[in-house]
Amino acid sequence: MISSTHSFSLFLLSLFITAISCTPGPLQHQLWKTPNGSVANDFSQQFSNGNNITLEWNNIDPHKFSVNTTKLDLWVASFDWDTTKARYSHRLMGKSRPSTKPIGSSTNPVFTENVDVTKHGGSFKWKVAIPNNILATDGEYVITFKPAGSSYNYKANGLPSPGFTILNNQTPSNHTKSPTSTPTPTPTPPPSNSPSLSSAAIAGMSIGIGAAVFALLGTAASLFFRRKGKMERDAEELRQLVEGQEDTS
């Protein structure tokens, strides 16, 4: 019974610690404008990779909040440095030392000065440019001030913003072209080898055909009337023969 109670107490304590670690504190609320320090929980804000974001912060009262140094660098880094499989850090703003390589680029400039958040607020235009291979493994990041140095020291005390998520919008596009249908060519009939007739020849043929038709009609009419006359004469002769036989009897 004591063991189960102890385990339950440890479970409640772990939940309490998790809730505290994921809830922005009063310093974040006072310091950060973008990312918004007044949000209730980490990762409630999202930004897109490749977009431009203006990071903004207020000055803070050094008597109210303990600030170890006024020489700070501005970093973007993986939120959970201890457990992530793809650690990432990039200095956005700060004074580079002669022994280090130049930091920043034309798309991500870096001011060669440290930041003093106890005197005044400020802003920085950040073009989100997390490498895709790292973003594919870990999308949780934080903006933080760290003591000035040549490299990122995740163990050093800092002034972090609430954690946020970076979305990868650079999805590969499908460049496969859809097949286009090729119109089937309509076969053209081969040219005729027979010679074409002229209009005069056609007219002559029409006249000849018409004359032949009239000749046939005339011959048929002549035969018809001749046959009709013969039939009439035969009938007259037959009538006279019948009458003569009747008179004789």
ABEGO torsion letter per residue (X at the ends): XAAAAAAAAAAAAAAAAAAAAABBBAAAAAABAOBBAABABBGABBBBBGBBBBBBBBBBBAAABBBABABBBBBBBBABAAABABBBBBBABEBBBAABBBBEBAABBBBBBBBBAAABBBBBBBBBBBBAAAAAABABBBBBBBBBBABBBAABBBBBBBBBBBBBABBBBBABBBBBBBBBBBBBBBBBABBBBBAAAAAAAAAAAAAAAAAAAAAAAAAAAAAAAAAAAAAAAAAAAAAAAAAAX
